[in-house]
Structure formats: structure tokens, C-alpha cells
Amino acid sequence: MPSAPIYPTTSPQIPPVSSPLPPLLQTPSGLALLEIQGTLNSTLAPSANGSLEVGSLSFPLYDPDSPPEDTAWHKKVWLYVGKNQRMTGEVKKLAKPLAMLRRRDASGGMVQEEGVGEEVEVVEIVRWKVLFTQRPEPMGAGGGT
């Protein structure tokens, strides 16, 4: 059975990424977990680096001045997809934390046979997700961000 050793992250410590997410959802690397029940379609073309802007997240009930125990804002999260659709979701705690992994080059840059000498490192531990289970709501031309 193939196997690969798993290591804690060895990336140089960079300052935490500035994030518009509420602190509960922020992670040092800036990653967040979205669960969408379906497919997102975009009419936009990917940028030169291959990334594709899907939409924007909004937390309408979040108040940065409220105490951390206040979870009322968990009940409503909006994902704007393009200018004409909005998905409503909520923040949920994962039953078990999820490790985000990435393959790391164990050979110091030397190309090796597939599966040989591969190592994996933990990039982030995610404890919360933003869950979207409903169909997108149509919006007028002035909607979105």
C-alpha cells in the first residue's frame, strides 16, 4: 500500500494574512472552507495566474464589537455569485477538525518517479465551515457587491 510521511508546515513563518472574515473563521494562512451543494458556473475567464473570482462573502449579522460567545451571526452568510445570484448559508462547526494538506518536494527539487519520495505537510487545521445548502436566489441588476 502506498504511503507518504506527513509533517507539520515548514513554510517560513509569514505574518497572518489580512482577512475580512470574522475571527472565528480566520486561519493563519487565510484559508476558509466553503461547502456548496452543487456547481458554481462563471462567465468570467481565469486570470493569468489561473485563479477565478467566483464571488464574494458577506456576513450581514456579524458585529465585530459583539462578544465571541455571540453566535447569532452564524445563521446567515451570503455568497454573491456574479451580479445576479445570492446564496444563503450558515457557519457550522466541523464534527472533526479537517487538516488541509499539500504535497511537498522531498527530493530538494530533483524529479523522481511518481509516488516515490513524496511527503505531505499540514498547511492548516480547519475547525469551521461555511455551508450553503439552498439554491441561489435571483437578484436584480443592482445586487451583489
N, CA, C and O atoms as a GROMACS GRO file, in nm:
protein
  580
    1MET      N    1   0.085  -0.117   0.000
    1MET     CA    2   0.000   0.000   0.000
    1MET      C    3   0.090   0.124   0.000
    1MET      O    4   0.182   0.133   0.081
    2PRO      N    5   0.064   0.219  -0.090
    2PRO     CA    6   0.145   0.341  -0.093
    2PRO      C    7   0.126   0.422   0.035
    2PRO      O    8   0.018   0.422   0.095
    3SER      N    9   0.230   0.490   0.076
    3SER     CA   10   0.220   0.577   0.193
    3SER      C   11   0.313   0.696   0.174
    3SER      O   12   0.406   0.692   0.094
    4ALA      N   13   0.286   0.800   0.250
    4ALA     CA   14   0.369   0.920   0.246
    4ALA      C   15   0.375   0.978   0.386
    4ALA      O   16   0.272   0.987   0.453
    5PRO      N   17   0.493   1.017   0.432
    5PRO     CA   18   0.502   1.079   0.565
    5PRO      C   19   0.433   1.215   0.566
    5PRO      O   20   0.434   1.287   0.465
    6ILE      N   21   0.374   1.250   0.681
    6ILE     CA   22   0.307   1.379   0.698
    6ILE      C   23   0.386   1.460   0.800
    6ILE      O   24   0.420   1.409   0.907
    7TYR      N   25   0.414   1.586   0.768
    7TYR     CA   26   0.491   1.675   0.854
    7TYR      C   27   0.413   1.801   0.885
    7TYR      O   28   0.326   1.841   0.808
    8PRO      N   29   0.444   1.865   0.999
    8PRO     CA   30   0.387   1.999   1.022
    8PRO      C   31   0.444   2.094   0.918
    8PRO      O   32   0.547   2.066   0.857
    9THR      N   33   0.377   2.205   0.898
    9THR     CA   34   0.423   2.300   0.796
    9THR      C   35   0.564   2.348   0.824
    9THR      O   36   0.601   2.373   0.939
   10THR      N   37   0.643   2.359   0.718
   10THR     CA   38   0.780   2.408   0.730
   10THR      C   39   0.798   2.538   0.654
   10THR      O   40   0.910   2.588   0.642
   11SER      N   41   0.689   2.591   0.603
   11SER     CA   42   0.697   2.716   0.529
   11SER      C   43   0.749   2.825   0.622
   11SER      O   44   0.720   2.823   0.741
   12PRO      N   45   0.826   2.920   0.568
   12PRO     CA   46   0.872   3.028   0.653
   12PRO      C   47   0.754   3.098   0.717
   12PRO      O   48   0.651   3.120   0.653
   13GLN      N   49   0.769   3.132   0.844
   13GLN     CA   50   0.659   3.198   0.914
   13GLN      C   51   0.635   3.336   0.854
   13GLN      O   52   0.718   3.426   0.864
   14ILE      N   53   0.520   3.350   0.793
   14ILE     CA   54   0.481   3.478   0.737
   14ILE      C   55   0.374   3.536   0.827
   14ILE      O   56   0.302   3.462   0.893
   15PRO      N   57   0.364   3.668   0.830
   15PRO     CA   58   0.260   3.726   0.915
   15PRO      C   59   0.123   3.678   0.869
   15PRO      O   60   0.104   3.653   0.750
   16PRO      N   61   0.028   3.666   0.962
   16PRO     CA   62  -0.107   3.623   0.923
   16PRO      C   63  -0.163   3.711   0.813
   16PRO      O   64  -0.142   3.832   0.810
   17VAL      N   65  -0.234   3.647   0.722
   17VAL     CA   66  -0.295   3.717   0.610
   17VAL      C   67  -0.407   3.807   0.662
   17VAL      O   68  -0.488   3.764   0.744
   18SER      N   69  -0.411   3.930   0.613
   18SER     CA   70  -0.521   4.019   0.649
   18SER      C   71  -0.648   3.961   0.589
   18SER      O   72  -0.653   3.932   0.469
   19SER      N   73  -0.750   3.944   0.671
   19SER     CA   74  -0.871   3.877   0.624
   19SER      C   75  -0.995   3.953   0.667
   19SER      O   76  -1.004   4.000   0.780
   20PRO      N   77  -1.092   3.965   0.575
   20PRO     CA   78  -1.219   4.028   0.612
   20PRO      C   79  -1.312   3.931   0.684
   20PRO      O   80  -1.421   3.970   0.726
   21LEU      N   81  -1.271   3.805   0.698
   21LEU     CA   82  -1.355   3.707   0.766
   21LEU      C   83  -1.362   3.735   0.915
   21LEU      O   84  -1.267   3.789   0.973
   22PRO      N   85  -1.473   3.701   0.979
   22PRO     CA   86  -1.480   3.711   1.125
   22PRO      C   87  -1.368   3.626   1.187
   22PRO      O   88  -1.331   3.523   1.130
   23PRO      N   89  -1.314   3.667   1.303
   23PRO     CA   90  -1.201   3.595   1.362
   23PRO      C   91  -1.223   3.445   1.378
   23PRO      O   92  -1.127   3.368   1.367
   24LEU      N   93  -1.344   3.402   1.405
   24LEU     CA   94  -1.373   3.259   1.421
   24LEU      C   95  -1.334   3.180   1.296
   24LEU      O   96  -1.291   3.065   1.306
   25LEU      N   97  -1.350   3.240   1.179
   25LEU     CA   98  -1.322   3.171   1.053
   25LEU      C   99  -1.182   3.196   1.000
   25LEU      O  100  -1.141   3.134   0.903
   26GLN      N  101  -1.108   3.287   1.063
   26GLN     CA  102  -0.975   3.320   1.013
   26GLN      C  103  -0.876   3.211   1.049
   26GLN      O  104  -0.882   3.152   1.157
   27THR      N  105  -0.785   3.185   0.957
   27THR     CA  106  -0.676   3.093   0.983
   27THR      C  107  -0.547   3.166   0.946
   27THR      O  108  -0.551   3.260   0.866
   28PRO      N  109  -0.433   3.126   1.002
   28PRO     CA  110  -0.309   3.198   0.973
   28PRO      C  111  -0.277   3.209   0.824
   28PRO      O  112  -0.222   3.310   0.780
   29SER      N  113  -0.309   3.106   0.746
   29SER     CA  114  -0.277   3.112   0.604
   29SER      C  115  -0.386   3.181   0.522
   29SER      O  116  -0.367   3.204   0.402
   30GLY      N  117  -0.499   3.213   0.584
   30GLY     CA  118  -0.606   3.280   0.512
   30GLY      C  119  -0.704   3.184   0.446
   30GLY      O  120  -0.793   3.228   0.373
   31LEU      N  121  -0.690   3.054   0.471
   31LEU     CA  122  -0.781   2.957   0.411
   31LEU      C  123  -0.914   2.953   0.486
   31LEU      O  124  -0.919   2.973   0.607
   32ALA      N  125  -1.020   2.927   0.413
   32ALA     CA  126  -1.152   2.906   0.473
   32ALA      C  127  -1.216   2.791   0.395
   32ALA      O  128  -1.184   2.769   0.278
   33LEU      N  129  -1.306   2.719   0.459
   33LEU     CA  130  -1.371   2.606   0.396
   33LEU      C  131  -1.516   2.641   0.364
   33LEU      O  132  -1.593   2.674   0.454
   34LEU      N  133  -1.551   2.632   0.235
   34LEU     CA  134  -1.689   2.654   0.191
   34LEU      C  135  -1.743   2.521   0.141
   34LEU      O  136  -1.676   2.452   0.065
   35GLU      N  137  -1.863   2.486   0.182
   35GLU     CA  138  -1.928   2.366   0.131
   35GLU      C  139  -2.050   2.410   0.052
   35GLU      O  140  -2.141   2.474   0.105
   36ILE      N  141  -2.050   2.376  -0.075
   36ILE     CA  142  -2.157   2.417  -0.166
   36ILE      C  143  -2.219   2.292  -0.225
   36ILE      O  144  -2.148   2.207  -0.279
   37GLN      N  145  -2.350   2.280  -0.215
   37GLN     CA  146  -2.421   2.164  -0.266
   37GLN      C  147  -2.458   2.189  -0.412
   37GLN      O  148  -2.573   2.220  -0.442
   38GLY      N  149  -2.364   2.176  -0.501
   38GLY     CA  150  -2.391   2.199  -0.642
   38GLY      C  151  -2.267   2.246  -0.714
   38GLY      O  152  -2.155   2.225  -0.668
   39THR      N  153  -2.288   2.312  -0.827
   39THR     CA  154  -2.180   2.359  -0.911
   39THR      C  155  -2.190   2.509  -0.927
   39THR      O  156  -2.299   2.563  -0.946
   40LEU      N  157  -2.077   2.577  -0.919
   40LEU     CA  158  -2.074   2.721  -0.946
   40LEU      C  159  -2.030   2.741  -1.090
   40LEU      O  160  -1.927   2.687  -1.132
   41ASN      N  161  -2.106   2.816  -1.164
   41ASN     CA  162  -2.071   2.848  -1.302
   41ASN      C  163  -2.035   2.994  -1.311
   41ASN      O  164  -2.101   3.079  -1.251
   42SER      N  165  -1.932   3.023  -1.386
   42SER     CA  166  -1.889   3.162  -1.402
   42SER      C  167  -1.870   3.191  -1.550
   42SER      O  168  -1.823   3.106  -1.626
   43THR      N  169  -1.908   3.311  -1.589
   43THR     CA  170  -1.888   3.352  -1.727
   43THR      C  171  -1.753   3.421  -1.743
   43THR      O  172  -1.713   3.455  -1.855
   44LEU      N  173  -1.682   3.441  -1.632
   44LEU     CA  174  -1.552   3.506  -1.636
   44LEU      C  175  -1.443   3.406  -1.673
   44LEU      O  176  -1.455   3.286  -1.646
   45ALA      N  177  -1.339   3.455  -1.735
   45ALA     CA  178  -1.224   3.370  -1.769
   45ALA      C  179  -1.123   3.376  -1.654
   45ALA      O  180  -1.112   3.479  -1.587
   46PRO      N  181  -1.050   3.268  -1.632
   46PRO     CA  182  -0.947   3.270  -1.527
   46PRO      C  183  -0.842   3.377  -1.557
   46PRO      O  184  -0.816   3.409  -1.674
   47SER      N  185  -0.781   3.431  -1.451
   47SER     CA  186  -0.676   3.532  -1.469
   47SER      C  187  -0.548   3.463  -1.516
   47SER      O  188  -0.544   3.341  -1.532
   48ALA      N  189  -0.444   3.541  -1.539
   48ALA     CA  190  -0.318   3.489  -1.590
   48ALA      C  191  -0.258   3.384  -1.496
   48ALA      O  192  -0.192   3.291  -1.542
   49ASN      N  193  -0.280   3.399  -1.365
   49ASN     CA  194  -0.223   3.302  -1.271
   49ASN      C  195  -0.315   3.182  -1.248
   49ASN      O  196  -0.286   3.097  -1.163
   50GLY      N  197  -0.425   3.173  -1.321
   50GLY     CA  198  -0.514   3.058  -1.312
   50GLY      C  199  -0.626   3.071  -1.211
   50GLY      O  200  -0.712   2.984  -1.203
   51SER      N  201  -0.627   3.180  -1.134
   51SER     CA  202  -0.734   3.196  -1.035
   51SER      C  203  -0.860   3.250  -1.102
   51SER      O  204  -0.854   3.316  -1.206
   52LEU      N  205  -0.973   3.220  -1.041
   52LEU     CA  206  -1.101   3.263  -1.095
   52LEU      C  207  -1.184   3.320  -0.981
   52LEU      O  208  -1.214   3.249  -0.885
   53GLU      N  209  -1.222   3.445  -0.991
   53GLU     CA  210  -1.307   3.505  -0.888
   53GLU      C  211  -1.448   3.452  -0.906
   53GLU      O  212  -1.510   3.470  -1.011
   54VAL      N  213  -1.497   3.385  -0.803
   54VAL     CA  214  -1.630   3.325  -0.809
   54VAL      C  215  -1.734   3.422  -0.758
   54VAL      O  216  -1.843   3.432  -0.815
   55GLY      N  217  -1.702   3.494  -0.653
   55GLY     CA  218  -1.798   3.585  -0.592
   55GLY      C  219  -1.741   3.647  -0.467
   55GLY      O  220  -1.620   3.656  -0.451
   56SER      N  221  -1.830   3.689  -0.378
   56SER     CA  222  -1.785   3.749  -0.253
   56SER      C  223  -1.874   3.703  -0.139
   56SER      O  224  -1.993   3.675  -0.157
   57LEU      N  225  -1.814   3.694  -0.020
   57LEU     CA  226  -1.885   3.653   0.101
   57LEU      C  227  -1.927   3.775   0.180
   57LEU      O  228  -1.854   3.874   0.186
   58SER      N  229  -2.044   3.767   0.241
   58SER     CA  230  -2.093   3.874   0.327
   58SER      C  231  -2.153   3.810   0.452
   58SER      O  232  -2.223   3.710   0.445
   59PHE      N  233  -2.124   3.871   0.567
   59PHE     CA  234  -2.176   3.825   0.695
   59PHE      C  235  -2.266   3.936   0.750
   59PHE      O  236  -2.219   4.016   0.831
   60PRO      N  237  -2.394   3.942   0.708
   60PRO     CA  238  -2.479   4.056   0.742
   60PRO      C  239  -2.509   4.073   0.890
   60PRO      O  240  -2.537   4.184   0.934
   61LEU      N  241  -2.504   3.968   0.969
   61LEU     CA  242  -2.536   3.977   1.111
   61LEU      C  243  -2.412   3.990   1.199
   61LEU      O  244  -2.424   4.002   1.321
   62TYR      N  245  -2.293   3.986   1.140
   62TYR     CA  246  -2.170   3.990   1.219
   62TYR      C  247  -2.141   4.130   1.270
   62TYR      O  248  -2.146   4.227   1.195
   63ASP      N  249  -2.112   4.140   1.399
   63ASP     CA  250  -2.074   4.267   1.462
   63ASP      C  251  -1.941   4.245   1.532
   63ASP      O  252  -1.934   4.170   1.629
   64PRO      N  253  -1.834   4.311   1.485
   64PRO     CA  254  -1.703   4.289   1.546
   64PRO      C  255  -1.697   4.328   1.693
   64PRO      O  256  -1.608   4.284   1.765
   65ASP      N  257  -1.791   4.412   1.739
   65ASP     CA  258  -1.791   4.455   1.879
   65ASP      C  259  -1.866   4.359   1.970
   65ASP      O  260  -1.863   4.375   2.092
   66SER      N  261  -1.933   4.259   1.915
   66SER     CA  262  -2.009   4.166   1.999
   66SER      C  263  -1.911   4.066   2.063
   66SER      O  264  -1.803   4.042   2.009
   67PRO      N  265  -1.949   4.008   2.177
   67PRO     CA  266  -1.860   3.912   2.245
   67PRO      C  267  -1.842   3.785   2.161
   67PRO      O  268  -1.930   3.750   2.083
   68PRO      N  269  -1.729   3.717   2.178
   68PRO     CA  270  -1.704   3.594   2.100
   68PRO      C  271  -1.809   3.486   2.120
   68PRO      O  272  -1.828   3.402   2.032
   69GLU      N  273  -1.878   3.486   2.235
   69GLU     CA  274  -1.980   3.384   2.261
   69GLU      C  275  -2.106   3.406   2.178
   69GLU      O  276  -2.187   3.314   2.163
   70ASP      N  277  -2.123   3.526   2.123
   70ASP     CA  278  -2.242   3.557   2.044
   70ASP      C  279  -2.234   3.484   1.910
   70ASP      O  280  -2.150   3.516   1.826
   71THR      N  281  -2.321   3.387   1.891
   71THR     CA  282  -2.318   3.308   1.768
   71THR      C  283  -2.436   3.337   1.676
   71THR      O  284  -2.458   3.264   1.580
   72ALA      N  285  -2.512   3.441   1.705
   72ALA     CA  286  -2.629   3.473   1.622
   72ALA      C  287  -2.590   3.495   1.476
   72ALA      O  288  -2.667   3.461   1.385
   73TRP      N  289  -2.472   3.551   1.453
   73TRP     CA  290  -2.430   3.580   1.316
   73TRP      C  291  -2.401   3.454   1.236
   73TRP      O  292  -2.393   3.460   1.113
   74HIS      N  293  -2.385   3.340   1.301
   74HIS     CA  294  -2.358   3.213   1.232
   74HIS      C  295  -2.474   3.173   1.141
   74HIS      O  296  -2.455   3.097   1.046
   75LYS      N  297  -2.593   3.224   1.169
   75LYS     CA  298  -2.713   3.178   1.099
   75LYS      C  299  -2.730   3.235   0.959
   75LYS      O  300  -2.812   3.184   0.882
   76LYS      N  301  -2.655   3.339   0.924
   76LYS     CA  302  -2.675   3.398   0.791
   76LYS      C  303  -2.542   3.443   0.731
   76LYS      O  304  -2.473   3.530   0.783
   77VAL      N  305  -2.509   3.380   0.619
   77VAL     CA  306  -2.392   3.417   0.539
   77VAL      C  307  -2.440   3.423   0.395
   77VAL      O  308  -2.514   3.335   0.350
   78TRP      N  309  -2.400   3.525   0.325
   78TRP     CA  310  -2.438   3.537   0.184
   78TRP      C  311  -2.315   3.520   0.096
   78TRP      O  312  -2.209   3.576   0.125
   79LEU      N  313  -2.330   3.444  -0.010
   79LEU     CA  314  -2.229   3.431  -0.114
   79LEU      C  315  -2.289   3.489  -0.241
   79LEU      O  316  -2.384   3.434  -0.297
   80TYR      N  317  -2.233   3.600  -0.284
   80TYR     CA  318  -2.278   3.662  -0.409
   80TYR      C  319  -2.199   3.600  -0.523
   80TYR      O  320  -2.076   3.605  -0.524
   81VAL      N  321  -2.270   3.542  -0.618
   81VAL     CA  322  -2.208   3.481  -0.735
   81VAL      C  323  -2.243   3.568  -0.854
   81VAL      O  324  -2.360   3.577  -0.893
   82GLY      N  325  -2.144   3.632  -0.911
   82GLY     CA  326  -2.170   3.726  -1.019
   82GLY      C  327  -2.252   3.842  -0.969
   82GLY      O  328  -2.246   3.878  -0.851
   83LYS      N  329  -2.330   3.902  -1.056
   83LYS     CA  330  -2.412   4.017  -1.018
   83LYS      C  331  -2.559   3.981  -1.000
   83LYS      O  332  -2.639   4.064  -0.957
   84ASN      N  333  -2.595   3.857  -1.033
   84ASN     CA  334  -2.737   3.823  -1.036
   84ASN      C  335  -2.780   3.710  -0.944
   84ASN      O  336  -2.897   3.672  -0.946
   85GLN      N  337  -2.690   3.656  -0.863
   85GLN     CA  338  -2.729   3.546  -0.776
   85GLN      C  339  -2.671   3.564  -0.636
   85GLN      O  340  -2.561   3.614  -0.617
   86ARG      N  341  -2.749   3.521  -0.538
   86ARG     CA  342  -2.704   3.522  -0.398
   86ARG      C  343  -2.741   3.388  -0.336
   86ARG      O  344  -2.854   3.342  -0.348
   87MET      N  345  -2.645   3.328  -0.268
   87MET     CA  346  -2.670   3.203  -0.196
   87MET      C  347  -2.667   3.234  -0.047
   87MET      O  348  -2.581   3.309  -0.001
   88THR      N  349  -2.760   3.176   0.028
   88THR     CA  350  -2.764   3.196   0.173
   88THR      C  351  -2.714   3.069   0.240
   88THR      O  352  -2.754   2.958   0.206
   89GLY      N  353  -2.624   3.088   0.336
   89GLY     CA  354  -2.568   2.975   0.408
   89GLY      C  355  -2.552   3.007   0.555
   89GLY      O  356  -2.603   3.108   0.603
   90GLU      N  357  -2.480   2.921   0.625
   90GLU     CA  358  -2.456   2.941   0.767
   90GLU      C  359  -2.320   2.885   0.805
   90GLU      O  360  -2.263   2.803   0.733
   91VAL      N  361  -2.269   2.929   0.920
   91VAL     CA  362  -2.142   2.883   0.972
   91VAL      C  363  -2.168   2.762   1.061
   91VAL      O  364  -2.254   2.766   1.148
   92LYS      N  365  -2.094   2.655   1.038
   92LYS     CA  366  -2.111   2.531   1.115
   92LYS      C  367  -1.975   2.485   1.167
   92LYS      O  368  -1.874   2.495   1.097
   93LYS      N  369  -1.974   2.433   1.290
   93LYS     CA  370  -1.852   2.374   1.344
   93LYS      C  371  -1.841   2.233   1.288
   93LYS      O  372  -1.938   2.158   1.285
   94LEU      N  373  -1.721   2.197   1.243
   94LEU     CA  374  -1.699   2.062   1.193
   94LEU      C  375  -1.701   1.963   1.309
   94LEU      O  376  -1.649   1.993   1.416
   95ALA      N  377  -1.760   1.847   1.288
   95ALA     CA  378  -1.762   1.743   1.392
   95ALA      C  379  -1.620   1.702   1.429
   95ALA      O  380  -1.589   1.678   1.546
   96LYS      N  381  -1.534   1.694   1.328
   96LYS     CA  382  -1.393   1.664   1.349
   96LYS      C  383  -1.313   1.767   1.269
   96LYS      O  384  -1.346   1.794   1.154
   97PRO      N  385  -1.209   1.825   1.329
   97PRO     CA  386  -1.127   1.921   1.254
   97PRO      C  387  -1.070   1.855   1.127
   97PRO      O  388  -1.047   1.735   1.123
   98LEU      N  389  -1.049   1.938   1.026
   98LEU     CA  390  -1.002   1.891   0.897
   98LEU      C  391  -0.862   1.947   0.871
   98LEU      O  392  -0.841   2.068   0.883
   99ALA      N  393  -0.768   1.861   0.837
   99ALA     CA  394  -0.633   1.906   0.806
   99ALA      C  395  -0.624   1.933   0.656
   99ALA      O  396  -0.660   1.848   0.575
  100MET      N  397  -0.578   2.051   0.620
  100MET     CA  398  -0.553   2.085   0.480
  100MET      C  399  -0.407   2.049   0.453
  100MET      O  400  -0.317   2.099   0.520
  101LEU      N  401  -0.384   1.963   0.355
  101LEU     CA  402  -0.251   1.913   0.326
  101LEU      C  403  -0.204   1.961   0.190
  101LEU      O  404  -0.284   1.994   0.102
  102ARG      N  405  -0.072   1.964   0.174
  102ARG     CA  406  -0.014   1.991   0.042
  102ARG      C  407   0.107   1.901   0.026
  102ARG      O  408   0.179   1.871   0.121
  103ARG      N  409   0.129   1.860  -0.097
  103ARG     CA  410   0.244   1.776  -0.127
  103ARG      C  411   0.368   1.863  -0.122
  103ARG      O  412   0.369   1.976  -0.172
  104ARG      N  413   0.474   1.810  -0.062
  104ARG     CA  414   0.599   1.885  -0.061
  104ARG      C  415   0.705   1.800  -0.126
  104ARG      O  416   0.700   1.677  -0.123
  105ASP      N  417   0.801   1.867  -0.185
  105ASP     CA  418   0.907   1.801  -0.259
  105ASP      C  419   1.013   1.753  -0.161
  105ASP      O  420   1.082   1.834  -0.100
  106ALA      N  421   1.027   1.623  -0.146
  106ALA     CA  422   1.124   1.566  -0.053
  106ALA      C  423   1.261   1.552  -0.115
  106ALA      O  424   1.358   1.524  -0.044
  107SER      N  425   1.271   1.570  -0.246
  107SER     CA  426   1.397   1.543  -0.314
  107SER      C  427   1.484   1.666  -0.331
  107SER      O  428   1.591   1.659  -0.392
  108GLY      N  429   1.441   1.780  -0.278
  108GLY     CA  430   1.520   1.902  -0.295
  108GLY      C  431   1.519   1.952  -0.437
  108GLY      O  432   1.616   2.013  -0.483
  109GLY      N  433   1.409   1.929  -0.509
  109GLY     CA  434   1.396   1.981  -0.644
  109GLY      C  435   1.424   1.878  -0.752
  109GLY      O  436   1.398   1.904  -0.869
  110MET      N  437   1.476   1.761  -0.715
  110MET     CA  438   1.504   1.658  -0.814
  110MET      C  439   1.375   1.585  -0.851
  110MET      O  440   1.295   1.553  -0.764
  111VAL      N  441   1.356   1.561  -0.978
  111VAL     CA  442   1.237   1.490  -1.024
  111VAL      C  443   1.256   1.342  -0.995
  111VAL      O  444   1.359   1.283  -1.028
  112GLN      N  445   1.154   1.282  -0.933
  112GLN     CA  446   1.162   1.140  -0.901
  112GLN      C  447   1.044   1.067  -0.962
  112GLN      O  448   0.951   1.128  -1.015
  113GLU      N  449   1.049   0.938  -0.953
  113GLU     CA  450   0.940   0.854  -1.001
  113GLU      C  451   0.812   0.887  -0.923
  113GLU      O  452   0.818   0.914  -0.804
  114GLU      N  453   0.698   0.885  -0.991
  114GLU     CA  454   0.569   0.917  -0.929
  114GLU      C  455   0.546   0.832  -0.805
  114GLU      O  456   0.559   0.710  -0.809
  115GLY      N  457   0.511   0.897  -0.693
  115GLY     CA  458   0.481   0.827  -0.570
  115GLY      C  459   0.601   0.791  -0.486
  115GLY      O  460   0.586   0.749  -0.371
  116VAL      N  461   0.721   0.807  -0.539
  116VAL     CA  462   0.842   0.772  -0.464
  116VAL      C  463   0.899   0.898  -0.400
  116VAL      O  464   0.919   0.999  -0.468
  117GLY      N  465   0.925   0.893  -0.272
  117GLY     CA  466   0.987   1.006  -0.203
  117GLY      C  467   0.894   1.123  -0.181
  117GLY      O  468   0.940   1.232  -0.149
  118GLU      N  469   0.763   1.104  -0.198
  118GLU     CA  470   0.671   1.215  -0.176
  118GLU      C  471   0.644   1.231  -0.028
  118GLU      O  472   0.633   1.133   0.046
  119GLU      N  473   0.632   1.355   0.013
  119GLU     CA  474   0.599   1.388   0.151
  119GLU      C  475   0.483   1.486   0.148
  119GLU      O  476   0.461   1.555   0.049
  120VAL      N  477   0.410   1.490   0.257
  120VAL     CA  478   0.294   1.576   0.269
  120VAL      C  479   0.311   1.661   0.393
  120VAL      O  480   0.359   1.613   0.496
  121GLU      N  481   0.273   1.789   0.384
  121GLU     CA  482   0.279   1.875   0.502
  121GLU      C  483   0.142   1.933   0.531
  121GLU      O  484   0.061   1.957   0.441
  122VAL      N  485   0.118   1.956   0.659
  122VAL     CA  486  -0.008   2.015   0.704
  122VAL      C  487   0.002   2.165   0.683
  122VAL      O  488   0.091   2.230   0.737
  123VAL      N  489  -0.090   2.220   0.607
  123VAL     CA  490  -0.092   2.364   0.582
  123VAL      C  491  -0.177   2.434   0.687
  123VAL      O  492  -0.141   2.542   0.734
  124GLU      N  493  -0.288   2.373   0.723
  124GLU     CA  494  -0.383   2.438   0.813
  124GLU      C  495  -0.473   2.334   0.877
  124GLU      O  496  -0.496   2.227   0.819
  125ILE      N  497  -0.523   2.364   0.996
  125ILE     CA  498  -0.628   2.284   1.059
  125ILE      C  499  -0.754   2.371   1.058
  125ILE      O  500  -0.755   2.480   1.115
  126VAL      N  501  -0.859   2.323   0.993
  126VAL     CA  502  -0.984   2.398   0.981
  126VAL      C  503  -1.086   2.337   1.076
  126VAL      O  504  -1.106   2.216   1.078
  127ARG      N  505  -1.151   2.422   1.155
  127ARG     CA  506  -1.249   2.375   1.254
  127ARG      C  507  -1.392   2.420   1.222
  127ARG      O  508  -1.487   2.369   1.282
  128TRP      N  509  -1.406   2.513   1.130
  128TRP     CA  510  -1.538   2.567   1.095
  128TRP      C  511  -1.553   2.567   0.944
  128TRP      O  512  -1.454   2.571   0.871
  129LYS      N  513  -1.676   2.561   0.898
  129LYS     CA  514  -1.703   2.571   0.755
  129LYS      C  515  -1.821   2.664   0.734
  129LYS      O  516  -1.902   2.686   0.824
  130VAL      N  517  -1.830   2.717   0.614
  130VAL     CA  518  -1.947   2.795   0.573
  130VAL      C  519  -2.023   2.704   0.478
  130VAL      O  520  -1.972   2.664   0.374
  131LEU      N  521  -2.146   2.671   0.515
  131LEU     CA  522  -2.226   2.571   0.444
  131LEU      C  523  -2.339   2.638   0.368
  131LEU      O  524  -2.418   2.714   0.424
  132PHE      N  525  -2.347   2.608   0.238
  132PHE     CA  526  -2.454   2.659   0.152
  132PHE      C  527  -2.532   2.539   0.100
  132PHE      O  528  -2.478   2.458   0.024
  133THR      N  529  -2.659   2.526   0.141
  133THR     CA  530  -2.740   2.410   0.100
  133THR      C  531  -2.859   2.449   0.015
  133THR      O  532  -2.926   2.362  -0.041
  134GLN      N  533  -2.888   2.578   0.004
  134GLN     CA  534  -3.006   2.621  -0.071
  134GLN      C  535  -2.968   2.664  -0.212
  134GLN      O  536  -2.852   2.693  -0.242
  135ARG      N  537  -3.068   2.666  -0.297
  135ARG     CA  538  -3.047   2.713  -0.435
  135ARG      C  539  -3.018   2.862  -0.434
  135ARG      O  540  -3.061   2.934  -0.344
  136PRO      N  541  -2.945   2.910  -0.534
  136PRO     CA  542  -2.920   3.054  -0.543
  136PRO      C  543  -3.049   3.133  -0.562
  136PRO      O  544  -3.141   3.087  -0.630
  137GLU      N  545  -3.053   3.250  -0.503
  137GLU     CA  546  -3.167   3.341  -0.519
  137GLU      C  547  -3.134   3.439  -0.631
  137GLU      O  548  -3.025   3.495  -0.633
  138PRO      N  549  -3.228   3.460  -0.725
  138PRO     CA  550  -3.202   3.561  -0.829
  138PRO      C  551  -3.207   3.700  -0.767
  138PRO      O  552  -3.283   3.725  -0.674
  139MET      N  553  -3.126   3.789  -0.820
  139MET     CA  554  -3.123   3.927  -0.772
  139MET      C  555  -3.136   4.021  -0.890
  139MET      O  556  -3.114   3.982  -1.004
  140GLY      N  557  -3.173   4.144  -0.861
  140GLY     CA  558  -3.182   4.246  -0.965
  140GLY      C  559  -3.044   4.286  -1.013
  140GLY      O  560  -2.943   4.243  -0.956
  141ALA      N  561  -3.039   4.368  -1.116
  141ALA     CA  562  -2.912   4.411  -1.175
  141ALA      C  563  -2.826   4.489  -1.077
  141ALA      O  564  -2.704   4.493  -1.095
  142GLY      N  565  -2.883   4.550  -0.974
  142GLY     CA  566  -2.805   4.630  -0.880
  142GLY      C  567  -2.754   4.551  -0.762
  142GLY      O  568  -2.690   4.609  -0.674
  143GLY      N  569  -2.778   4.418  -0.756
  143GLY     CA  570  -2.737   4.336  -0.642
  143GLY      C  571  -2.589   4.307  -0.644
  143GLY      O  572  -2.514   4.359  -0.726
  144GLY      N  573  -2.549   4.221  -0.551
  144GLY     CA  574  -2.408   4.182  -0.543
  144GLY      C  575  -2.331   4.280  -0.461
  144GLY      O  576  -2.387   4.353  -0.380
  145THR      N  577  -2.200   4.282  -0.484
  145THR     CA  578  -2.112   4.366  -0.402
  145THR      C  579  -2.085   4.498  -0.466
  145THR      O  580  -2.013   4.580  -0.410
   0.00000   0.00000   0.00000
